[in-house]
Amino acid sequence: MQRYLVLICLLSVDIAYSQQVVYPLHVGDRWEYDTHREIIVLGDTLFSNNKHYTKYADSIFPLPWFTRQDSNKVYYFYSDSIDKEIVRFDFGRNPGDTLVKIPWQAYPGLFERLTIFRKSFEDTIFGKVWKIYSFRTTFYDYFFEDNLVADSLGVIYIAEGCLYTCPPVFHMVIGAEVGGKKYGTLVGIDNKDIVAPIIFSLSQNYHNPFNQTTTISFGISEKSFVTLKVYDVLGREVAAIVDQELAPASYTKAFDGSRLSSGVYVCRLTASYDNQISVLSRKLMLVK
């Protein structure tokens, strides 16, 4: 009898871990991170491929993004014009498995997008033990994004940056509201509007790499004289996008690189106020 009870317990554990992971898709779900980043679920959208996606807004990202879940796979729709979706997360894979592998046609041997499932583990967040899944995505063998996803809680950690030179930016969840339940500390406003950033910030341009034009988003925390300029690898200024006094708010600017040659450029944001100067930089990759 004891052996049967042990067998039943083992089977119960195996079944528990083989159940579908829940990726939060409720309208009104939101996550706040220690970098003052906020992600909010806005609603449901039917795309031209006849599939429903959940629409998200991100306080540091200029455009909405769309996600759907099918079994243990979470898909990301990144171009309505070509009816194409890719796997963002797959919770049913083994550590080290490749989820997405898109070759970069411009440079054979490199990948436009490569996503790998790294591992799963358990950890305590907001006083509760969660099953957590780790993923890494690299873009053009240059940029990376790491995600930790907790079952039924959502993305709890994001790290993004360059693989070689520029330092990464880390976003750790400090509060969440999922399915009407609140966890941790939430400071966002009740009507779910995206709040203006309260820190000086410069987001990675979108798209990157880009062909001719791209979008640059940044935040100003104090009334400042602001410059947003682009330099080549030799330090020569090639474009002045902003050169004026700005009020505290989030801003999005377009950069046209059609007259420039392919290569790596540096976007530098400078804000001057109260005899202080703050500077942030991001690398841009122009591919024609």
C-alpha positions as CSV (number, residue, x, y, z in Angstrom):
1,M,0.0,0.0,0.0
2,Q,2.8,2.4,0.9
3,R,4.5,1.9,-2.5
4,Y,1.1,2.7,-4.3
5,L,0.9,5.9,-2.2
6,V,4.4,6.9,-3.3
7,L,3.6,6.2,-6.9
8,I,0.4,8.2,-6.7
9,C,2.3,11.2,-5.2
10,L,5.0,11.0,-7.9
11,L,2.3,10.9,-10.6
12,S,0.5,13.9,-9.0
13,V,3.7,15.9,-9.1
14,D,4.4,15.0,-12.7
15,I,0.9,16.0,-13.7
16,A,1.1,19.2,-11.8
17,Y,4.2,20.3,-13.7
18,S,2.8,19.2,-17.1
19,Q,-0.2,21.4,-16.8
20,Q,-0.5,24.3,-19.1
21,V,1.3,27.4,-17.9
22,V,-1.1,30.4,-17.6
23,Y,0.2,33.6,-19.3
24,P,-1.9,36.5,-18.1
25,L,-4.2,38.0,-20.8
26,H,-6.9,39.8,-18.8
27,V,-7.8,43.3,-19.8
28,G,-6.6,45.6,-17.0
29,D,-3.7,43.4,-16.0
30,R,-0.6,45.5,-15.4
31,W,3.0,45.2,-14.2
32,E,5.2,47.8,-12.7
33,Y,9.0,47.5,-12.6
34,D,11.7,49.2,-10.5
35,T,12.8,51.3,-13.5
36,H,9.3,53.0,-13.5
37,R,8.4,50.9,-16.6
38,E,4.7,49.9,-16.7
39,I,3.1,47.4,-19.0
40,I,-0.8,47.3,-19.3
41,V,-3.2,45.0,-21.1
42,L,-5.5,47.2,-23.1
43,G,-7.9,44.8,-24.9
44,D,-8.5,42.2,-27.6
45,T,-7.7,42.6,-31.3
46,L,-8.6,40.4,-34.3
47,F,-5.9,40.5,-36.9
48,S,-6.1,39.6,-40.6
49,N,-5.0,36.0,-39.9
50,N,-8.4,35.5,-38.1
51,K,-6.7,35.1,-34.7
52,H,-7.4,37.1,-31.5
53,Y,-4.5,38.8,-29.8
54,T,-4.2,40.7,-26.5
55,K,-3.0,44.3,-27.0
56,Y,-0.4,45.6,-24.6
57,A,0.9,49.1,-24.0
58,D,4.4,49.7,-22.7
59,S,5.5,53.0,-21.1
60,I,9.0,52.9,-22.7
61,F,7.9,51.4,-26.0
62,P,6.4,53.7,-28.7
63,L,4.1,51.2,-30.3
64,P,1.6,48.6,-28.9
65,W,2.4,44.9,-29.2
66,F,0.2,41.9,-29.4
67,T,0.3,38.4,-27.8
68,R,-1.8,35.3,-27.8
69,Q,-1.5,31.9,-26.0
70,D,-2.1,28.5,-27.6
71,S,-1.5,25.6,-25.2
72,N,2.0,26.2,-23.7
73,K,3.1,28.5,-26.5
74,V,2.8,32.3,-26.4
75,Y,2.9,34.0,-29.8
76,Y,3.9,37.5,-30.7
77,F,2.4,39.2,-33.7
78,Y,5.0,41.6,-35.2
79,S,3.6,42.5,-38.6
80,D,-0.1,42.7,-39.5
81,S,0.9,43.5,-43.1
82,I,2.5,40.1,-43.7
83,D,0.3,37.9,-41.4
84,K,3.4,36.6,-39.5
85,E,3.7,35.6,-35.9
86,I,6.5,34.1,-34.0
87,V,6.8,32.1,-30.8
88,R,7.8,34.4,-27.9
89,F,7.7,31.8,-25.1
90,D,7.2,28.0,-25.1
91,F,6.8,26.5,-21.6
92,G,6.8,22.9,-22.7
93,R,10.3,22.7,-24.0
94,N,13.5,21.3,-22.5
95,P,16.4,23.5,-21.2
96,G,18.6,24.6,-24.1
97,D,15.9,24.1,-26.8
98,T,15.7,26.7,-29.6
99,L,12.2,28.2,-30.0
100,V,12.8,30.6,-32.9
101,K,15.7,30.7,-35.4
102,I,15.3,33.3,-38.2
103,P,18.4,33.7,-40.4
104,W,19.6,37.2,-41.2
105,Q,19.7,37.3,-45.0
106,A,22.2,40.2,-45.2
107,Y,24.8,38.2,-43.2
108,P,24.6,34.4,-43.6
109,G,25.5,32.6,-40.4
110,L,24.0,35.2,-38.1
111,F,20.4,35.4,-37.0
112,E,17.8,38.1,-37.2
113,R,16.1,36.6,-34.2
114,L,17.1,33.6,-32.0
115,T,15.1,32.6,-28.9
116,I,16.3,29.8,-26.5
117,F,14.5,28.3,-23.5
118,R,17.2,28.4,-20.8
119,K,15.7,26.7,-17.7
120,S,12.8,26.5,-15.2
121,F,12.9,26.9,-11.4
122,E,10.9,27.9,-8.4
123,D,11.3,31.1,-6.4
124,T,9.4,33.2,-3.9
125,I,7.9,36.5,-5.2
126,F,5.4,38.6,-3.2
127,G,5.5,36.0,-0.4
128,K,4.4,33.2,-2.7
129,V,6.3,30.4,-4.5
130,W,6.0,30.6,-8.3
131,K,7.2,28.3,-11.2
132,I,9.5,30.5,-13.3
133,Y,10.7,30.1,-16.9
134,S,13.8,31.7,-18.3
135,F,14.2,32.7,-22.0
136,R,16.9,34.6,-24.0
137,T,16.4,36.2,-27.4
138,T,19.2,37.7,-29.4
139,F,18.8,40.0,-32.4
140,Y,21.3,40.2,-35.3
141,D,24.0,38.7,-33.0
142,Y,24.3,42.0,-31.3
143,F,21.3,42.8,-29.0
144,F,19.7,40.6,-26.4
145,E,16.6,40.4,-24.2
146,D,16.3,38.1,-21.2
147,N,12.8,37.3,-19.8
148,L,11.8,35.5,-16.6
149,V,8.1,34.5,-16.8
150,A,6.2,33.3,-13.7
151,D,3.3,30.9,-14.2
152,S,0.0,32.9,-13.7
153,L,1.9,36.1,-12.8
154,G,3.6,37.1,-16.1
155,V,6.9,38.7,-17.0
156,I,8.7,39.4,-13.7
157,Y,12.1,40.4,-15.0
158,I,13.5,41.9,-18.2
159,A,17.1,42.5,-19.1
160,E,18.0,44.1,-22.4
161,G,21.2,45.5,-24.0
162,C,24.1,44.8,-26.3
163,L,26.0,41.5,-26.2
164,Y,29.4,43.1,-26.4
165,T,29.7,46.8,-25.4
166,C,26.8,48.8,-24.0
167,P,25.7,47.9,-20.5
168,P,22.3,46.2,-20.0
169,V,19.2,47.7,-18.5
170,F,17.4,45.6,-15.9
171,H,13.7,45.7,-15.1
172,M,12.4,43.9,-12.0
173,V,8.7,43.7,-11.2
174,I,7.7,45.5,-7.9
175,G,4.0,45.3,-8.3
176,A,1.4,43.6,-10.5
177,E,-2.4,43.3,-10.9
178,V,-3.4,40.0,-12.5
179,G,-7.0,38.8,-12.9
180,G,-8.1,41.4,-10.3
181,K,-5.5,40.3,-7.7
182,K,-2.9,42.8,-6.6
183,Y,0.7,41.9,-5.7
184,G,3.5,44.0,-4.3
185,T,3.5,47.8,-4.7
186,L,1.5,49.5,-7.4
187,V,1.9,53.2,-7.9
188,G,0.2,53.7,-11.3
189,I,-3.0,55.7,-11.7
190,D,-6.3,53.9,-11.4
191,N,-7.5,54.6,-15.0
192,K,-4.7,52.5,-16.4
193,D,-3.3,55.4,-18.5
194,I,0.4,55.1,-19.2
195,V,2.1,57.6,-16.8
196,A,4.8,60.0,-17.9
197,P,8.3,58.8,-16.9
198,I,9.7,60.2,-13.7
199,I,13.3,59.3,-14.6
200,F,15.6,60.5,-17.3
201,S,15.6,57.6,-19.9
202,L,16.5,56.7,-23.4
203,S,14.9,53.7,-25.0
204,Q,16.4,51.5,-27.6
205,N,15.3,52.7,-31.0
206,Y,12.6,50.8,-32.9
207,H,13.2,49.1,-35.2
208,N,16.9,48.2,-34.6
209,P,18.6,47.4,-36.9
210,F,16.7,49.7,-39.2
211,N,16.5,50.6,-42.8
212,Q,16.5,54.4,-43.5
213,T,14.0,55.4,-40.7
214,T,13.6,54.5,-37.0
215,T,11.8,55.8,-33.9
216,I,13.6,57.0,-30.8
217,S,11.7,57.4,-27.5
218,F,13.0,59.1,-24.3
219,G,11.8,60.6,-21.1
220,I,12.7,63.9,-19.3
221,S,12.1,64.1,-15.5
222,E,12.9,67.8,-15.1
223,K,12.4,70.9,-17.2
224,S,15.7,70.8,-19.1
225,F,17.6,72.0,-22.1
226,V,17.8,68.8,-24.2
227,T,19.8,67.6,-27.1
228,L,19.3,64.3,-29.0
229,K,22.1,63.8,-31.5
230,V,23.4,61.0,-33.6
231,Y,27.1,60.3,-34.1
232,D,29.1,58.0,-36.3
233,V,31.8,55.6,-34.9
234,L,34.4,58.3,-35.2
235,G,32.5,60.7,-33.0
236,R,31.3,63.0,-35.8
237,E,27.8,64.4,-35.4
238,V,25.6,63.3,-38.3
239,A,22.2,64.5,-37.1
240,A,20.7,66.8,-34.4
241,I,17.1,65.5,-33.7
242,V,16.4,67.7,-30.7
243,D,18.1,70.9,-29.5
244,Q,15.7,72.8,-27.3
245,E,14.2,73.2,-23.8
246,L,11.6,70.5,-23.0
247,A,9.1,70.0,-20.2
248,P,9.0,66.8,-18.1
249,A,7.3,64.2,-20.3
250,S,7.8,61.2,-22.6
251,Y,8.8,62.0,-26.2
252,T,9.0,60.0,-29.5
253,K,11.1,61.3,-32.4
254,A,11.7,59.9,-35.9
255,F,15.3,59.6,-37.2
256,D,15.9,59.5,-41.0
257,G,19.1,57.8,-41.9
258,S,18.5,57.5,-45.6
259,R,21.5,59.7,-46.5
260,L,23.9,57.7,-44.3
261,S,25.8,54.6,-45.1
262,S,25.2,51.2,-43.4
263,G,26.9,50.8,-40.0
264,V,26.8,51.4,-36.3
265,Y,25.9,54.9,-34.9
266,V,25.5,56.3,-31.5
267,C,22.4,58.2,-30.3
268,R,23.2,60.5,-27.4
269,L,20.6,62.2,-25.1
270,T,21.8,65.1,-23.0
271,A,19.7,67.1,-20.5
272,S,21.0,70.1,-18.6
273,Y,19.2,71.6,-15.5
274,D,20.2,73.1,-12.2
275,N,23.9,73.1,-13.2
276,Q,23.7,69.3,-13.8
277,I,24.2,67.4,-17.0
278,S,22.8,63.9,-17.6
279,V,23.8,61.9,-20.6
280,L,22.5,58.6,-22.0
281,S,23.6,56.7,-25.2
282,R,22.2,54.0,-27.3
283,K,23.8,52.2,-30.3
284,L,21.9,52.2,-33.6
285,M,22.5,49.8,-36.4
286,L,21.6,51.0,-39.9
287,V,21.3,48.3,-42.6
288,K,20.5,49.1,-46.2
